[in-house]
Amino acid sequence: MKPKIFVSFDFDNDRSYKYTLNMWNKNSNFDFIFDDKSPKEIQSWDISVIKRVLSRKIKEATYVIVIVGKEATKLHKDYKEIGYTNWQNFEIAKAKEFKKRIIAVQINSKYPYPEELKNCFAKRVFGFNYESILNAIKEYQIG
């Protein structure tokens, strides 16, 4: 059975990593197969609609992969309505609320770690690396 994965990422800056995960998923040469629970583009600017869609998709997932890029801690213009620094912190908080297995993929060790990831026992992967990400998923499946 394919793992159900929600990918949390900064769309403006880190979508290439999300696209790479999708390419690995579709390429039969890679042992990386998952059921992508990330939403497609949400056709709304309404914060409550976006929260509902993200919450539902996170709840459907078993794992949440958080791409920790350069802007992962940047303050979003709507942070007060979101209730968190930005959408990624909202997604991490929901993952914790729903008791999902979290894998934090820190693209660069110099990038700041999102507040919501601190003290949540996420499996941490340094650098965006196929084998490291796959191993983190497998470790969760075994343990």
C-alpha positions in Angstrom: 0.0 0.0 0.0 1.3 3.4 -1.0 2.1 5.8 1.8 -0.3 8.8 1.9 1.9 11.9 2.0 1.0 15.6 2.3 3.8 17.9 1.3 4.2 21.3 3.0 6.2 23.7 1.0 6.5 27.4 0.1 4.9 27.6 -3.3 6.7 30.7 -4.4 10.2 29.5 -3.5 10.2 25.7 -3.1 7.7 24.2 -5.5 10.5 22.7 -7.6 11.1 20.3 -4.7 7.5 19.3 -4.6 7.6 18.8 -8.4 10.7 16.6 -7.9 8.9 14.4 -5.4 6.1 14.0 -8.0 8.6 13.0 -10.7 10.2 10.4 -8.4 6.7 9.1 -7.8 5.9 8.7 -11.5 9.3 7.3 -12.5 9.4 3.5 -12.3 13.2 3.6 -11.9 12.7 5.1 -8.4 11.5 3.1 -5.4 9.5 6.1 -4.3 5.8 5.6 -4.6 3.2 7.6 -2.7 -0.4 8.7 -2.8 -0.1 12.5 -2.9 -2.5 14.1 -0.5 -1.3 17.7 -1.1 -4.1 19.8 -2.6 -3.9 21.0 -6.1 -4.1 24.8 -6.4 -6.8 26.0 -4.0 -9.1 28.3 -6.0 -9.8 30.7 -3.2 -8.4 33.7 -1.4 -10.7 33.0 1.5 -8.5 32.0 4.5 -11.3 29.9 6.1 -11.7 27.9 2.8 -8.0 27.4 2.5 -7.7 26.2 6.1 -10.6 23.7 5.6 -9.0 22.3 2.4 -5.5 22.0 3.9 -6.9 20.5 7.2 -8.9 17.9 5.2 -5.9 16.9 3.1 -3.5 16.7 6.1 -6.1 14.5 7.9 -6.2 12.1 4.9 -2.4 11.7 5.0 -0.2 9.4 7.0 2.9 11.4 6.6 3.7 15.1 6.2 6.9 16.1 4.5 7.9 19.6 5.3 10.2 21.3 2.9 12.2 23.7 5.0 13.4 26.2 2.5 14.9 29.7 2.8 11.5 31.4 3.4 9.9 28.7 5.7 9.8 31.1 8.6 8.9 34.3 6.7 5.9 36.2 8.1 2.9 35.9 5.8 0.9 39.1 5.1 -2.3 37.3 6.4 -0.6 35.7 9.5 -3.2 37.0 11.9 -6.0 35.4 10.0 -4.0 32.2 9.5 -3.2 32.1 13.2 0.4 31.2 12.5 3.5 32.8 11.0 2.7 31.4 7.6 0.9 28.5 5.9 3.7 26.0 6.5 3.5 26.6 10.3 -0.3 26.2 10.0 0.2 22.9 8.2 2.7 21.6 10.7 0.4 22.5 13.6 -2.4 20.6 11.9 -0.1 17.6 11.3 0.7 17.6 15.0 -2.9 18.0 16.0 -3.8 15.0 13.8 -0.8 13.0 15.1 0.8 12.6 11.7 4.3 11.4 11.1 6.4 14.4 10.2 9.5 14.4 8.1 11.4 17.8 8.0 13.6 18.1 4.9 15.9 21.0 5.6 17.2 22.1 2.2 20.1 24.0 3.7 21.3 23.8 7.3 21.6 27.6 7.4 17.8 28.0 6.8 15.9 28.8 9.9 13.7 25.9 11.3 10.0 26.7 11.6 8.8 27.3 15.2 6.1 24.6 14.8 8.7 22.0 13.9 10.7 22.5 17.1 10.1 19.9 19.8 7.6 17.8 17.7 9.9 14.8 17.2 10.0 15.2 13.4 12.4 13.0 11.5 14.9 15.5 10.2 16.6 15.1 6.8 19.4 17.4 5.8 19.5 18.3 2.1 17.0 17.3 -0.5 18.2 13.8 -1.2 16.1 10.9 -2.7 17.6 8.2 -0.5 17.5 10.2 2.7 13.8 11.0 2.2 12.9 7.5 1.3 14.8 6.1 4.3 12.9 8.5 6.6 9.6 7.2 5.3 10.7 3.6 5.6 12.0 4.2 9.2 8.5 5.4 10.1 6.9 2.4 8.4 9.1 0.0 10.4 9.1 1.8 13.7 
